[in-house]
Amino acid sequence: MRKIADKFQKRDATIVLKGMERIDRWISEVQEDRVITYPVGAALLTPSARRFREPVRYSQMLSIVELDPKPVL
């Protein structure tokens, strides 16, 4: 899973959790057993936004995929 997560570091992605729940997050850091995430658009947040930091363990994840594109109206 780390190899897959490395491809998505420093960008928005959809994390598919076991149970098929999907969450859209900014992947800020890839560590040994987890990825550190922030809300989508977190690249623009200040360092004081640490309270939005959320680790997701590889054992919770099924996969990581491209963030679903927004439909054009």
GIZI-V245957 format. One record per residue. RES is the residue in three letters. PHI is phi in whole degrees, 0 to 359 (none if undefined). Layout:
res:RES phi:PHI
res:RES phi:PHI
This chain:
res:MET phi:none
res:ARG phi:298
res:LYS phi:299
res:ILE phi:293
res:ALA phi:296
res:ASP phi:304
res:LYS phi:295
res:PHE phi:256
res:GLN phi:298
res:LYS phi:67
res:ARG phi:202
res:ASP phi:283
res:ALA phi:204
res:THR phi:258
res:ILE phi:265
res:VAL phi:263
res:LEU phi:270
res:LYS phi:300
res:GLY phi:96
res:MET phi:67
res:GLU phi:290
res:ARG phi:240
res:ILE phi:231
res:ASP phi:266
res:ARG phi:217
res:TRP phi:272
res:ILE phi:272
res:SER phi:269
res:GLU phi:206
res:VAL phi:248
res:GLN phi:247
res:GLU phi:302
res:ASP phi:237
res:ARG phi:197
res:VAL phi:248
res:ILE phi:260
res:THR phi:235
res:TYR phi:224
res:PRO phi:302
res:VAL phi:306
res:GLY phi:88
res:ALA phi:292
res:ALA phi:300
res:LEU phi:266
res:LEU phi:282
res:THR phi:278
res:PRO phi:302
res:SER phi:289
res:ALA phi:274
res:ARG phi:304
res:ARG phi:294
res:PHE phi:271
res:ARG phi:294
res:GLU phi:217
res:PRO phi:280
res:VAL phi:235
res:ARG phi:284
res:TYR phi:302
res:SER phi:294
res:GLN phi:273
res:MET phi:261
res:LEU phi:263
res:SER phi:192
res:ILE phi:231
res:VAL phi:228
res:GLU phi:302
res:LEU phi:300
res:ASP phi:301
res:PRO phi:292
res:LYS phi:286
res:PRO phi:291
res:VAL phi:273
res:LEU phi:267
